[in-house]
Amino acid sequence: MSRPLQVLKAHVSSPKAWIVIGVTVAGVVILAEAHRRRRRLGSKAAREDFGAFLERFELLPFPQPPPPALKQPLAGLTFAIKDIFELKGYVTGFGNPDWERTHEAAGKTAVVVTALLKNGAKCVGKTVMDELAFGMTGENIHHGTPVNPQMPSHIPGGSSGGSAVAVAAEIVDFALGTDTVGCVRIPASFCGIIGYRPSHGAVSTIGVLPNSQSLDTVGWFARDPSILHHVGHILLQLNTVEPRRPRRLVFADDLFELSKVPKHKSLYVVSKAAEKLSGYQPPKHINFGQHIASNVPSLKDFREQSTNLQNGISTLKALSSAMLSLQRCEFKTNHEEWVNSVKPRLGPQTANCVLTAVNTSFENIKTLYKVRSEMRAALQSLLKDDGILIIPTVADPPLPTNLKKRSSAEFFYRALALISISSMSGCCQVSIPLGKHDGCPISVSFISYHGGDKFLLDSVLDMYSSLQEQVTVASSSLPFADTNGNLDTSELLKEKGNAAYKGHQWNKAVTYYSEAIKLNGTNATFYCNRAAAYLPLGCFQQAEEDCTKAISLDKKNVKAYLRRGTARESLMCYKEALQDFKHALVLEPQNKAASVAEKRLRKLLS
C-alpha cells in the first residue's frame, strides 16, 4: 500500500469517508482519460466549440403553424442545454460518468426544453457542467474545462459554465443552465454575458435533476437583452401587456465595498444610466448587511462565536453558511443512497462537497427553512413592488485555470456572501455585463422581489442600451474624487474631526480629516484617523487605502495596522488581515486587540 494510503487508513475510520478518499487516487487516471478524450475529439473541434459541449445534436422545433398564424417567438434561434436536463432517449449525465453509467435514458423531455422547442427554437447540444451541480469554477475533471472566451486562461465559472461559454462564444443564441448557489450568475459575470435566475418556483423543474430543491432554479444566458426577454416570457408564461410602473433603484453600498472594481465603472454607471431615463425615482443607498441583520433574526444561530466584524458583512457570511447547510442537507436526502452504493469517481472539490453532505447530520433543518422565509420577507419589505436592489454579481475576477495551490478561500467566501442573497430569499436576479476593468469582465446584478420576474426583465430591456452607453463613458473617464472641503489649518481640522468622531458623526469626521489631508498630505495620523471614521460607515476599501498610506509614512503606526487588519477582515481578505495583526503584535506584543484578532483569524484559516 502506498504511503499516502497508509496515512489515510491510519487516520480515517468512517466507512463513508472511503467513498471519497479514492477520488484523489483515481484523479490522475480520470484526468488522463479526459486528456485522451480531448485528443480523440481533436484539437480543431475543441477550438471550434471552446470545449463547451459534451454532445452535439439537433432537436428541431415543432412545426411552424400555417398562415395567418403569427411567427413563433423563438423561430430561428438556437440554444444549448446543461447536462442536467432530461431529453427523451438520452441519458442525462449530471456531469459525472458514473452517474451516466448507472442511469437509464430519460422517458420524457424536460418541460422547459419542450416549451422552447414548441416556440420555434432549435436545440443543438448538451454542455459541460460541474459534477452533480456542485462547484462555482466550471472545471470538470472528466470532461475538461470550457474555455472562457473573454479570458481563455481563466475559469468560466460554474456549475453552468459550458452553457455560458456556448453563448459567450456566439455558438448559440441562448442557453439553459440551473442556478442553485450562483451556477448561472457567476459564469454569466465571468464570461461577460447576461445571466438570469428567476424567482424560486417560477419556472418548472420537471425533468431537471435536483441538487437542492429549495435552492434550485432553471436559469438562462443570452448576449442580447431582447432574446433574454423573449425566452423569459416563454419559460415564465408571462402576460405580454402590463402597465408600466415607476422604478426605484436601491444601491447596497456596503456590498460594493467587497468589489475590486472602481465604483465609477460599476455603481456610478447604473446611477448615470437611470438619470438618462424616465420613470426612475431618485436612488436610495443602504447598508444591506445591516438591513438583513435587523430583519433575519434566525441567522444568529449561524454567526461565528468570536466574530470581530462590526458590520453587516458578518451577517451575509452567516447567510451563506445557512445556504450551504441547506444545500448539503437536501443533496444528502436526494442522493446519499446512490453515493453509498455506486461510490462514484469524483473530482477533489466535488468529493469534498459530497463527503461533507453525506457525513453531516442536519438537526437544524427547521431553522434553515425559517432563515429562508425571513430573508424573503426582508427583501419584500425593502423592495416592495417597485424596487430593484443593485449589487456586484461577484467580488473578484475569475481565477486562473489549473491553479493547483489556490489562495481561493477568500474568493469563495466573498462570492458566496453575494450569491446567498437571491438563493436564500428566492428572489429573481439578473447579472448584466458592464465592460471590462484591467482586462476582466465587470458585471452588476439587479435583484427584484419574489414573483417580480416580468418587472425585472422589462427593467433590463429598458436600461440596457443606456447602461452600455455609460460603460463607454466610464471607460474613458477618471475616477470621481471623494474629497472636498475648505482650507483651514490642518491641526485644527484634525481636532474638529476627532470631536466629530467621538460624537459618532462619522461623515462629518471624514470631511474634516479630508480637509486636513488637503493641507498636509504627509501626516500619517490624518490618514489613520480618517480610516477609523470610514470603518463604521462600512467604507472598508477607503479605510484600507488610508491605512496603507499611513503605514508608508510611518512604518511603526500600530493603529494603522490594526485598522487595516479590521478593514481587510471585513472585506474577507483574511490572510492579509492576519499579517496586519501579526505586524501590530511585533510592534506592541501586549496589544490585546491584535492578539485576539490574530488568534481568531488563525483558527478561521486553519
Sequence and secondary structure as in RCSB ss.txt:
>XXXX:A:sequence
MSRPLQVLKAHVSSPKAWIVIGVTVAGVVILAEAHRRRRRLGSKAAREDFGAFLERFELLPFPQPPPPALKQPLA
GLTFAIKDIFELKGYVTGFGNPDWERTHEAAGKTAVVVTALLKNGAKCVGKTVMDELAFGMTGENIHHGTPVNPQ
MPSHIPGGSSGGSAVAVAAEIVDFALGTDTVGCVRIPASFCGIIGYRPSHGAVSTIGVLPNSQSLDTVGWFARDP
SILHHVGHILLQLNTVEPRRPRRLVFADDLFELSKVPKHKSLYVVSKAAEKLSGYQPPKHINFGQHIASNVPSLK
DFREQSTNLQNGISTLKALSSAMLSLQRCEFKTNHEEWVNSVKPRLGPQTANCVLTAVNTSFENIKTLYKVRSEM
RAALQSLLKDDGILIIPTVADPPLPTNLKKRSSAEFFYRALALISISSMSGCCQVSIPLGKHDGCPISVSFISYH
GGDKFLLDSVLDMYSSLQEQVTVASSSLPFADTNGNLDTSELLKEKGNAAYKGHQWNKAVTYYSEAIKLNGTNAT
FYCNRAAAYLPLGCFQQAEEDCTKAISLDKKNVKAYLRRGTARESLMCYKEALQDFKHALVLEPQNKAASVAEKR
LRKLLS
>XXXX:A:secstr
  HHHHHHHHH   HHHHHHHHHHHHHHHHHHHHHHHHHHH HHHHHHHTT EEEEEEE       TTS   TTT
T EEEEETTB  BTS   TT HHHHHTS  BSS  HHHHHHHHTT EEEEEE   GGG  SS   TTT     SS
 TTB   SSSHHHHHHHHTTSSSEEEEEESSSTTHHHHHHHTSEEEE  TTSS  TTB  S TTT EEEEEESSH
HHHHHHHHHHHT  S      BEEEEEHHHHTT  S GGGTHHHHHHHHHTSSSB   EEE HHHHHHHH GGGG
GGS TT    STHHHHHHHHHHHHHHHHHHHHHHHHHHHHHH     HHHHHHHHHHHT     HHHHHHHHHHH
HHHHHHHHTTTEEEEEES SS   BTT SS   HHHHHHHHHHHHHHHHH  EEEEEEEEEETTEEEEEEEEE T
T HHHHHHHHHHHHHHHHHHHHHHHTS            HHHHHHHHHHHHHTT HHHHHHHHHHHHHH TT HH
HHHHHHHHHHHHT HHHHHHHHHHHHHH TT HHHHHHHHHHHHHTT HHHHHHHHHHHHHH TT HHHHHHHHH
HHHHH 
